[in-house]
Amino acid sequence: MADHSYLQWPFFDESHRALHQALDTWAAKEIDQTHHHDVDQTCRDLVKQLGSADWLAYAVGGQAYGGRMERIDTRSICLLRENLARYSGLADFALAMQGLGSGAISLFGTEAQKRSYLPKVASGAAIAAFALSEPQAGSDVAAMQCAAQLQCDESGEYYVLDGEKTWISNGGIADFYVVFVRTGEAPGARGITALIVDSNLPGFEIAERIDVIAPHPLARLRFNQCRVPVSQRIGEAGQGFKVAMATLDVFRTSVAAAALGFARRALDEAMMRATSRQMFGQTLADFQLTQAKLAQMATTIDSAALLVYRAAWMRDQGQRVTKEAAMAKMQATEGAQQVIDAALQLFGGMGVMSEVPVERLYREIRALRIYEGATEVQQLIIARELLKEYKDAQA
């Protein structure tokens, strides 16, 4: 039985507690936790299922466009991801990518763009994707090479895209991609623009599907003289880096929340195993070594949760959370890896059997320490912010 006592923390109000209860009840009944052989179809089905149940509305900003609120509530997104991750990594993935893939439109899109895309995202009628990373530009976004030239003819202004993107979640199943390309207004990060690319545009193709240890739709994208109308640009030309960072800022803390969900499920599994496994005339839980392990797991989870919901609360209050979100992401993902590893150890040989919950969690957690900013990048961000604060205080 999962511990829900943290919902009484002052970070939450009654609407958050009600959301958590409603989702937990729904997920326990509706989410299929069995092994999925067709991951693409499973994700398509989950998007429709989450949309029909109105959970995707929390990932979209603006009630006029299908969103639950005018502004995306970070605490709600975190509670959704944490809860879904406890039941299914793919369910968490489906919700998260709808939010991340359309987040730039929610934040910076034109009225026409919002009306065209966001209601479909919220209902599950369209699948979204966020295309930022490249083969040589992962953590170093400024090294981006995928480029677009602005051209004009009798049909109007349009961009011509050439290049590749890789490690793109929902690649191959998305209906549209928010793609960040170099347009050359200035050097480095100041010359990047965000464009909405529909999946059926000529010149766009899925170059390669990518398989990873916790399967989900992932692909390398290729653009070859792909024409995108200028009306599909999000924000101003050359402001794409700002658009990307603002979008990631909304959802980075929720990555930590998903890690929390994985860790809480691992602790639940460990408690069931420890209290039922008979060994040397007593249960595994009667051994002091087991008790020490369980104590460390619970403490790791609570310390991460405090950081996660501090960052989420601060952002919902309109505060800057660069350092706090980085702390939460680092602590929650690294801590979840430790908790899940400890849970698997308690299962012994059963822990490495394919599709046993702790084995699945062991594969699912690993990527969270890398994507949306690897742990090492989070360390650099935290140190940079600390040094800046120190120097400002000394001035």
C-alpha positions in Angstrom: 0.0 0.0 0.0 1.6 3.2 -1.1 2.3 6.0 1.4 0.2 9.1 0.6 0.9 11.0 3.7 3.0 13.5 1.8 -0.2 14.9 0.3 -0.7 16.7 3.6 2.4 18.8 3.1 1.7 22.5 2.7 2.8 22.4 -1.0 -0.6 21.1 -1.9 -4.2 22.3 -1.7 -7.5 20.4 -1.7 -7.6 20.3 -5.5 -4.3 18.5 -5.7 -5.3 16.0 -3.1 -8.6 15.3 -5.0 -6.7 15.0 -8.3 -4.3 12.4 -6.7 -7.2 10.4 -5.3 -9.2 10.4 -8.6 -6.2 9.5 -10.7 -5.1 6.7 -8.3 -8.6 5.2 -8.4 -8.8 5.4 -12.2 -5.3 4.1 -12.8 -5.7 1.1 -10.6 -8.8 0.1 -12.6 -7.9 1.2 -16.1 -4.1 0.9 -16.6 -3.0 -2.4 -18.1 0.3 -3.4 -16.5 1.0 -6.4 -18.5 3.9 -6.8 -21.0 3.3 -4.9 -24.3 4.7 -6.4 -27.5 3.5 -3.6 -29.8 4.8 -0.5 -28.0 3.7 1.9 -30.7 0.1 0.8 -30.6 0.1 0.7 -26.8 1.2 4.3 -26.7 -1.4 5.4 -29.2 -4.0 3.6 -27.1 -2.8 5.2 -23.9 -2.9 8.7 -25.4 -6.5 8.1 -26.4 -7.3 6.6 -23.0 -5.8 9.5 -21.1 -7.5 12.0 -23.4 -10.9 10.4 -23.0 -10.5 10.4 -19.2 -9.5 14.1 -19.3 -6.1 13.7 -17.8 -4.3 15.2 -20.8 -6.2 18.4 -20.2 -3.7 19.1 -17.4 -0.8 19.1 -19.9 -2.3 21.9 -22.0 -2.4 25.5 -21.1 -5.6 27.5 -21.8 -9.2 26.4 -21.1 -10.3 27.8 -24.5 -8.0 25.2 -26.1 -9.0 22.1 -24.1 -6.7 22.8 -21.1 -7.9 22.2 -17.5 -6.4 25.5 -16.4 -5.3 28.8 -18.0 -1.7 28.1 -17.0 -0.2 24.6 -16.7 0.0 23.8 -13.0 3.4 22.2 -12.2 2.2 20.4 -9.1 -0.7 18.8 -11.0 1.6 17.6 -13.7 4.0 16.2 -11.1 1.2 14.4 -9.2 -0.1 12.9 -12.5 3.3 11.7 -13.6 4.2 10.3 -10.2 1.0 8.4 -10.0 1.0 7.1 -13.5 4.7 6.0 -13.2 3.7 3.8 -10.2 1.4 1.8 -12.5 3.0 2.0 -16.0 6.1 3.7 -17.4 4.4 3.9 -20.8 1.3 5.6 -19.3 3.6 8.2 -17.7 5.5 8.6 -21.0 2.3 9.1 -23.0 1.1 11.9 -20.8 4.5 13.6 -20.4 5.2 13.7 -24.2 1.8 15.2 -24.9 2.7 18.0 -22.5 6.3 18.4 -23.7 5.5 18.1 -27.3 2.8 20.8 -27.2 4.3 22.9 -24.4 5.9 25.4 -26.8 2.5 26.0 -28.4 0.8 26.5 -25.0 3.5 29.0 -24.0 4.3 30.9 -27.2 1.9 29.7 -29.9 -0.3 32.1 -32.0 -4.0 32.0 -31.5 -4.4 30.0 -34.7 -1.7 27.5 -33.7 -3.3 27.0 -30.3 -6.8 26.4 -31.8 -5.4 24.0 -34.4 -3.3 21.8 -32.2 -4.0 22.0 -28.5 -7.6 20.7 -28.4 -6.4 17.6 -30.3 -3.6 17.1 -27.9 -5.9 17.5 -24.9 -8.4 15.0 -26.3 -5.8 12.5 -27.4 -6.8 12.9 -31.1 -3.2 14.0 -32.0 0.1 12.9 -30.7 2.8 15.5 -30.1 6.6 15.3 -30.1 9.5 17.6 -29.1 12.5 17.5 -31.5 15.5 19.2 -30.0 18.4 16.8 -29.8 20.8 16.0 -32.7 23.7 13.5 -33.1 26.2 16.1 -32.1 23.9 18.4 -30.1 22.4 16.8 -27.0 23.4 18.7 -23.8 25.1 21.4 -26.0 22.0 22.8 -27.7 24.0 25.6 -29.2 25.9 23.1 -31.4 22.7 22.4 -33.4 23.3 21.8 -37.1 19.8 21.1 -38.4 19.1 24.3 -40.4 16.2 26.1 -42.2 16.4 28.9 -44.7 13.6 31.4 -45.1 12.4 31.7 -48.7 9.5 33.3 -50.5 7.6 32.7 -53.7 4.1 33.4 -55.0 2.6 31.1 -52.3 4.2 33.2 -49.5 7.0 32.8 -47.0 8.2 29.4 -45.9 11.2 27.7 -44.3 13.2 25.0 -46.1 14.5 22.5 -43.5 17.6 20.2 -44.0 19.2 18.0 -41.4 18.5 15.4 -38.7 17.2 15.1 -35.2 17.7 12.1 -33.0 16.5 10.5 -29.7 13.1 12.0 -30.5 10.4 10.5 -28.2 7.1 9.7 -30.0 9.2 9.6 -33.2 7.3 7.5 -35.7 3.9 7.8 -34.2 3.5 11.6 -33.6 1.1 13.6 -35.8 3.3 16.8 -35.4 6.7 17.7 -34.1 7.9 21.0 -32.6 11.3 21.2 -34.3 14.2 23.5 -33.3 16.4 24.5 -36.2 19.2 26.9 -36.9 18.0 30.0 -38.9 21.1 32.1 -38.5 19.8 35.4 -37.0 22.8 35.3 -34.6 25.6 32.9 -33.6 25.1 30.1 -31.1 21.8 29.8 -29.2 20.5 33.1 -30.4 20.0 31.9 -34.0 17.6 29.0 -33.4 13.9 29.0 -34.3 11.0 26.8 -33.3 8.7 25.3 -36.1 5.7 23.1 -36.0 6.2 20.3 -38.6 3.3 18.0 -39.4 4.2 14.4 -40.0 2.8 14.3 -43.5 4.9 17.1 -44.9 6.9 16.2 -48.1 10.7 16.1 -47.3 10.2 14.8 -43.8 10.9 11.1 -42.9 11.6 8.7 -40.1 15.2 7.8 -40.8 15.6 5.2 -38.1 13.6 3.7 -35.2 15.7 3.4 -32.1 15.4 0.5 -29.6 16.3 1.1 -25.9 16.3 -0.9 -22.7 12.8 0.3 -21.7 11.0 0.3 -25.0 9.0 3.4 -26.1 8.6 5.1 -29.5 11.9 6.7 -30.3 13.4 7.7 -33.7 15.9 9.6 -35.7 14.2 12.2 -38.0 15.5 13.4 -41.4 14.5 16.6 -43.2 15.4 17.0 -46.9 14.2 20.3 -48.5 11.1 20.1 -46.2 9.0 23.2 -46.7 7.3 24.6 -43.6 5.0 27.7 -43.9 6.2 30.7 -41.9 2.8 30.6 -40.1 4.1 27.4 -38.4 6.8 29.3 -36.6 6.4 29.5 -32.8 7.5 32.8 -31.4 9.9 35.1 -33.2 12.7 34.0 -35.5 15.9 33.5 -33.5 14.0 33.0 -30.3 13.8 29.2 -30.4 16.4 28.6 -27.6 14.2 30.7 -25.3 11.1 28.7 -26.4 12.9 25.4 -25.8 14.3 26.3 -22.4 10.9 27.7 -21.2 9.2 24.5 -22.3 11.7 22.3 -20.6 11.5 24.5 -17.4 7.8 23.6 -17.1 8.4 19.8 -17.4 11.9 19.2 -16.0 10.6 19.0 -12.4 8.0 16.4 -13.6 10.8 14.1 -14.7 11.8 14.0 -11.1 8.2 13.2 -10.2 8.1 10.3 -12.6 11.3 9.0 -10.9 9.5 9.3 -7.5 6.6 7.2 -8.9 9.1 4.5 -9.9 10.8 4.6 -6.6 7.5 4.4 -4.6 6.4 1.4 -6.6 9.8 -0.2 -5.9 9.4 0.4 -2.2 5.9 -1.1 -2.3 7.2 -4.2 -4.0 10.1 -4.5 -1.5 7.8 -4.2 1.4 5.5 -7.0 0.1 8.6 -9.2 -0.6 10.2 -8.6 2.7 7.1 -9.3 4.8 6.1 -12.5 2.9 9.5 -14.1 2.1 10.3 -16.9 4.6 13.9 -17.4 5.4 15.6 -19.3 8.2 12.4 -19.5 10.3 11.4 -15.9 10.0 10.5 -13.4 7.3 13.1 -11.4 5.3 11.7 -8.2 7.1 12.8 -9.6 10.5 16.5 -9.2 9.6 18.2 -6.0 10.7 20.0 -5.7 7.4 16.6 -5.7 5.6 15.2 -3.1 8.0 18.2 -0.9 7.4 17.8 -1.2 3.6 14.0 -0.3 3.9 14.8 2.6 6.1 17.3 4.0 3.6 14.9 3.5 0.7 12.1 5.4 2.5 14.3 8.3 3.5 15.7 8.6 0.0 12.2 8.8 -1.4 11.0 11.5 1.1 14.1 13.6 0.6 13.6 13.6 -3.1 9.8 14.3 -2.8 10.5 17.4 -0.7 12.8 18.7 -3.4 10.4 17.9 -6.2 7.4 19.5 -4.7 9.3 22.5 -3.4 10.4 23.2 -7.0 6.9 22.6 -8.3 5.3 24.9 -5.7 7.8 27.6 -6.3 7.2 27.5 -10.0 3.4 27.7 -9.5 4.1 30.8 -7.4 5.8 32.4 -10.4 9.3 32.0 -9.0 12.4 31.2 -10.9 13.4 27.5 -10.2 16.5 26.8 -12.3 18.5 25.6 -9.3 15.6 24.0 -7.5 14.4 22.0 -10.5 18.0 20.8 -11.2 18.3 19.7 -7.5 15.0 17.9 -7.7 15.8 16.2 -11.0 19.2 15.1 -9.8 18.2 13.8 -6.4 15.0 12.1 -7.5 16.5 10.2 -10.5 19.7 9.2 -8.8 17.8 8.3 -5.6 15.2 6.2 -7.5 18.0 4.3 -9.2 19.4 3.4 -5.7 15.9 2.5 -4.3 15.1 0.3 -7.3 18.4 -1.5 -7.1 17.9 -2.2 -3.4 14.4 -3.5 -4.1 15.7 -5.8 -6.9 18.4 -7.1 -4.5 15.7 -8.0 -2.0 14.0 -10.1 -4.6 17.2 -12.1 -5.2 17.0 -14.2 -8.4 13.4 -13.4 -9.0 14.4 -9.7 -9.4 16.1 -10.3 -12.7 13.3 -12.3 -14.3 11.9 -10.5 -17.3 8.8 -8.4 -16.6 8.8 -8.9 -12.9 7.9 -5.3 -11.7 11.3 -4.5 -10.1 13.1 -5.7 -13.2 10.9 -3.5 -15.4 11.5 -0.6 -13.0 15.3 -1.2 -13.2 15.2 -0.7 -16.9 12.7 2.2 -16.9 14.6 4.4 -14.4 18.0 4.3 -16.2 17.0 6.8 -19.0 15.7 9.4 -16.5 19.2 10.0 -15.3 20.1 11.2 -18.8 17.2 12.8 -20.7 16.1 16.4 -20.2 19.5 17.1 -18.8 21.9 14.4 -17.5 22.8 14.3 -13.8 26.2 15.8 -14.7 24.5 18.7 -16.4 22.3 19.3 -13.4 25.4 19.4 -11.2 26.8 22.2 -13.4 23.5 24.1 -13.3 23.3 23.9 -9.5 27.0 25.0 -9.1 26.5 27.8 -11.6 23.5 29.1 -9.8 25.2 28.8 -6.4 28.2 30.8 -7.6 26.0 33.4 -9.1 24.1 33.8 -5.9 27.3 34.0 -3.9 28.8 36.7 -6.2 25.6 38.7 -6.2 25.6 38.6 -2.4 29.2 39.8 -2.2 28.6 42.7 -4.7 
